[in-house]
């Protein structure tokens, strides 16, 4: 086995062990034993466990960075297409580099912060923010909350990917469709000035200001004199019982061309 082949073998062995047990739980002895080499060989190639781990993380980061950057490159594409492409890019990486992904999301304390998974997600969020900012301006929506929406989209995709990495009951494309369904239908119906409708201080204050409704006593005579709206042939809104509601209409689902329409 050549020196290059030995190095690649150690990287594969190290990646598998780090993904399964975590950085702290893996020793140089275990790496050497799994690769069927002596400890000095590991030190010769990487200087120790930390050096091997750094190479494994760096390779995974490079692969994921290339995939995500490519999916976000064409910012002029339809926003939904960008969401679909990015979700598929991440899931494809998880499918093809499962061990690398598991190592990245674990983010060992010894990882260089400048090349960590969190740092990469921060860079991706900034690119998503740029795309959303342009889309919001086209739809005449306030861009004040764009950084938060960008973080939400990235977090939704990444955490769903983490869950799927260990529970692959849905196919990659089906899961991407689930992610897009939630993300896009939310984006295409954004309110210009969203507020809480039921919870929060303002709503609780309104509830407290409401006067207590006191119902009049219900006597037997009142109940006997009351006319049954169904027997009398009418319902409460004045329409004839049994008549179809003329205001009912078929539900229509329309695909939006941009963010915030509808």
C-alpha positions in Angstrom: 0.0 0.0 0.0 1.4 3.4 -1.0 1.7 6.3 1.4 -1.3 8.0 -0.3 -3.4 4.9 -0.1 -2.5 4.5 3.6 -3.5 8.1 4.3 -6.8 7.6 2.5 -7.4 4.4 4.5 -6.8 6.2 7.8 -9.1 9.0 6.8 -11.9 6.5 6.0 -11.4 4.7 9.3 -11.2 7.9 11.3 -14.4 9.3 9.6 -16.3 6.1 10.5 -15.2 6.1 14.1 -15.7 9.9 14.6 -19.2 9.6 13.2 -20.2 6.7 15.3 -18.5 7.6 18.7 -17.6 11.3 18.5 -14.2 12.9 18.7 -13.6 12.7 22.4 -14.5 8.9 22.6 -12.0 7.9 19.9 -8.4 7.2 20.6 -5.3 6.9 18.4 -5.0 3.3 19.6 -8.5 2.6 18.3 -7.8 4.3 15.0 -4.6 2.3 14.5 -6.2 -0.9 15.5 -9.1 -0.5 13.1 -6.7 0.3 10.3 -4.5 -2.6 11.3 -1.4 -0.3 11.6 0.8 0.8 14.4 0.2 4.1 16.3 3.4 5.7 14.9 1.8 5.4 11.4 -1.1 7.6 12.5 1.2 10.2 14.0 3.4 10.1 10.9 0.5 11.0 8.6 -1.6 13.4 10.8 0.4 14.2 13.9 -2.3 12.7 16.1 -6.0 12.4 16.4 -6.7 16.1 16.1 -4.9 16.3 12.8 -6.9 13.4 11.4 -10.2 14.9 12.6 -9.3 18.2 11.1 -8.8 16.6 7.7 -12.1 14.7 7.9 -14.1 17.8 8.9 -12.4 19.9 6.2 -13.3 17.4 3.4 -16.9 17.2 4.6 -17.1 21.0 4.8 -15.7 21.5 1.3 -18.2 19.0 -0.2 -21.2 20.6 1.5 -20.1 24.1 0.8 -19.7 23.4 -3.0 -23.2 21.7 -3.0 -25.0 24.5 -1.2 -23.2 27.3 -3.0 -24.2 25.8 -6.4 -27.8 25.5 -5.3 -27.9 29.2 -4.3 -25.9 30.5 -7.3 -28.7 31.4 -9.7 -30.4 33.9 -7.5 -32.5 35.2 -10.4 -34.4 31.9 -10.6 -37.9 31.5 -9.4 -37.8 31.6 -5.5 -39.6 28.2 -5.2 -37.0 26.6 -7.5 -34.2 27.9 -5.3 -35.9 26.4 -2.2 -36.4 23.1 -4.0 -32.8 23.0 -5.3 -31.3 23.9 -1.9 -33.3 21.3 0.0 -32.3 18.6 -2.5 -28.7 19.7 -2.3 -28.5 19.2 1.5 -30.4 15.9 1.4 -28.2 14.6 -1.4 -25.1 15.5 0.7 -26.6 13.6 3.7 -27.4 10.6 1.4 -23.9 10.5 -0.1 -21.8 11.6 2.9 -23.8 10.4 5.9 -20.8 10.0 8.2 -19.4 13.4 7.2 -22.7 15.0 7.9 -23.0 13.3 11.3 -19.5 14.6 12.2 -20.4 18.2 11.1 -23.6 18.4 13.1 -21.8 17.1 16.2 -19.4 20.1 16.0 -16.7 19.0 18.4 -15.3 21.7 20.7 -11.9 21.2 19.1 -13.2 22.3 15.7 -11.9 25.6 14.4 -14.8 28.0 14.7 -13.9 29.6 11.3 -14.4 26.3 9.5 -17.2 24.8 11.6 -20.7 23.7 10.5 -22.2 26.6 12.4 -20.0 29.0 10.4 -21.1 27.4 7.2 -24.8 27.7 8.1 -24.2 31.3 8.9 -22.7 31.9 5.4 -25.6 30.0 3.8 -28.1 32.1 5.8 -26.5 35.3 4.5 -27.0 34.1 0.9 -30.6 33.1 1.6 -31.0 36.6 3.2 -29.9 38.3 0.0 -32.3 36.3 -2.1 -35.2 37.0 0.2 -34.4 40.6 0.4 -34.7 41.0 -3.4 -38.0 39.0 -3.4 -39.5 41.0 -0.6 -38.6 44.3 -2.3 -40.3 43.1 -5.5 -43.4 42.2 -3.5 -43.3 45.5 -1.6 -42.9 43.7 1.7 -40.9 45.1 4.6 -37.4 43.7 4.7 -37.0 44.2 8.4 -37.6 40.6 9.3 -35.6 39.1 6.4 -32.7 37.9 8.5 -35.0 36.0 10.8 -36.9 34.4 7.8 -33.5 33.3 6.4 -32.5 31.7 9.6 -35.9 29.9 9.8 -35.6 28.5 6.3 -32.0 27.2 6.9 -32.9 25.8 10.3 -36.0 24.1 9.0 -34.0 22.3 6.3 -31.0 21.4 8.4 -32.8 20.0 11.4 -35.2 18.0 9.2 -32.1 16.6 7.4 -30.6 15.6 10.7 -33.8 13.8 11.6 -34.0 12.1 8.2 -30.3 10.9 8.4 -31.3 8.4 11.1 -34.9 7.7 9.9 -35.0 7.4 6.2 -38.6 6.2 5.8 -39.3 8.9 3.1 -37.3 9.2 -0.1 -35.0 12.1 -0.6 -37.2 13.7 -3.1 -40.4 13.1 -1.0 -38.8 14.7 2.0 -37.6 17.7 -0.1 -41.2 18.1 -1.3 -42.4 18.1 2.4 -39.8 20.8 3.2 -40.8 22.9 0.2 -44.5 22.5 0.9 -44.1 24.0 4.4 -41.5 26.6 3.5 -43.0 27.8 0.2 -46.6 27.9 1.2 -45.5 30.0 4.2 -43.4 32.3 2.1 -46.1 32.8 -0.6 -48.7 33.9 1.9 -46.6 36.2 4.1 -48.4 39.0 5.8 -46.9 42.5 5.5 -47.3 43.2 9.2 -47.7 39.9 11.0 -49.2 39.9 14.6 -50.3 37.4 17.1 -54.0 37.0 17.0 -54.8 35.1 20.2 -51.7 35.2 22.5 -49.5 37.9 23.7 -49.9 40.9 26.1 -52.1 43.0 23.8 -54.6 40.1 23.2 -54.7 39.3 27.0 -55.4 42.9 27.8 -58.3 42.9 25.3 -59.7 39.8 26.9 -59.6 41.4 30.4 -61.4 44.5 29.1 -64.3 42.5 27.8 -67.5 42.9 29.9 -68.8 39.7 31.5 -71.8 38.4 29.5 -74.7 37.6 31.8 -77.3 35.3 30.3 -80.9 35.8 31.1 -82.6 33.0 33.1 -84.1 30.4 30.9 -87.5 29.4 32.2 -89.6 26.4 31.3 -92.2 28.8 29.7 -89.6 30.4 27.5 -88.4 27.1 26.4 -91.9 25.8 25.5 -92.7 29.0 23.6 -89.5 28.9 21.6 -89.8 27.9 18.0 -87.5 25.2 16.8 -85.8 26.8 13.8 -85.4 23.5 12.0 -89.1 22.4 12.5 -90.3 25.8 11.5 -88.3 25.4 8.2 -85.7 28.0 8.8 -82.2 28.2 10.1 -80.7 30.9 12.2 -79.4 33.1 9.3 -82.9 33.3 7.8 -82.4 30.8 5.0 -84.8 27.9 4.4 -83.7 24.7 6.0 -82.4 22.1 3.6 -81.4 24.8 1.1 -77.8 24.6 -0.1 -75.6 27.5 1.1 -75.4 29.7 -2.0 -72.2 31.3 -0.7 -70.3 28.1 -0.8 -67.7 27.8 -3.5 -65.2 25.2 -4.6 -61.8 25.5 -3.0 -59.1 26.7 -5.5 -55.4 26.3 -5.0 -53.3 28.7 -7.0 -49.5 28.5 -7.3 -48.0 31.9 -6.6 -45.3 33.4 -8.8 -43.4 35.1 -5.9 -43.2 35.6 -2.2 -45.9 37.3 -0.2 -48.6 37.3 -2.9 -52.1 36.3 -1.9 
